[in-house]
């Protein structure tokens, strides 16, 4: 075993739809370590502060709103999966970027892009 191997990014998924968290975990296999937690259980900021993830994914609009300020303060990508509108939103630099579609692949791409693009330096 190679002890210098870099750890995978940690993605916290706060879900209200259990099947969705299973799809996210499967889509991120070999890309990130995924930890899932039921949404709307109270003090999610405290949970995330203890966990220190590299990105946070939510599927509930109220949860996204409650975590927006915290994610901005900690410079963490916040990904909201909007099931009704079939879109994915990513909070970057204080602004929401939207992409059409909510397939497992588009969710994976949004999360991976949020994780790996966050350390880029703007020209």
N, C-alpha and C positions, 0 to 999 in steps of 0.2 A: 504494500500500500504506500502511496505517496502522501507523506504528512504535510507537504507544502500545498496540497490541493486547496483551492479556494472554495469557501462555502457558497452555496447557492443563495440568491437573494430570498428573503423571507417576505411572503405576501400574506397579509391577514385578510380574510374574507368574512364580512359580517353579512349574514344572509337571512332573508325571510322566506325564501323559496329553496328548500333543501336540494331539489334536483339541480338547481343552478350551481350550488357550491360543488356538487359532485362533478358537473361538467367543467367548471373552472379548474378544479384540482386535476382532472384528467388532461385538460388542454395544456396545463403548465408543467406536466410531467417532464422531468429532465431540464426544465428551464428555471424553476423556482421551487422552494419549499413552501407549501401552502398549509396554513392553519385556519380552521373554520370555527366560527362562533355564531350562535343564533343572535340575530339583531333585536334591537328594542328591549334589551335586558338591563339597561341603566349603566351609568358610568363607563361607557365605552372608551372615553378619553383616558381614564385611568388604566383600563385594560391595555390599550394600545401603547401608553407610556411605559408600562411594564414590559410589554412584548418587544417594543422597538423594531417594528417591521420596516422593510424597504419600500413597501407600497401597501395601500389599503384599498380593498374593493368592497363596495356596498351595492345592494339591490333595492334599497328603500330610500325614497327621496328625502324623508325627514332625517334619516341617519346621515345622508350626504350633507345636508344643510348644517346639522349639528357638528360635523367633523371638519367642515371646510376651513374654519379659522385655525383649528389645531394643525391640520395638514399644512396650511400655508406657513404657520409659525415654524414648523419643523422641517420645511422644505421637502415634504414627502408627497409623492404622487397619490392622488385620490381618484379612483376610477368608480364611476357610477354606472351601473347597468340599468337602463330604463326599459323595463320589459313592455310596458304599455305602448311606448313610442317606437320600440324596436331600434334603439340606438345606444351607443356607449358614449359617455362623457368623461373626459379626463381633465382634472384641474391641474393646470401648469401656469406658473408665474402669476397666480391670482386670477386666471381666466379659464373658463370652461371651453374646451375644444370638443366638438361633437363629431361622431362618425356614424354613418348610416349602417344599419344592420346590427344584429345582436347574436350572430352565430358564434359557436365555440371558437372558431378561428379568428373572427374579428375581435372577440373579447381577449383571446390570447395575444393577438398582435398589439392591442391597445395597452395591455398590462406590460408586456415585454418592452414595448416602446417607452412606456412611462418609466420603467425601472432603468433601462440601459441608456436612455437619452437624457436623464436628469442631470448628469454630471458634465454634459457638453458645455463648452465655452462658446458663447456667441461671438461671431467675427466682429 
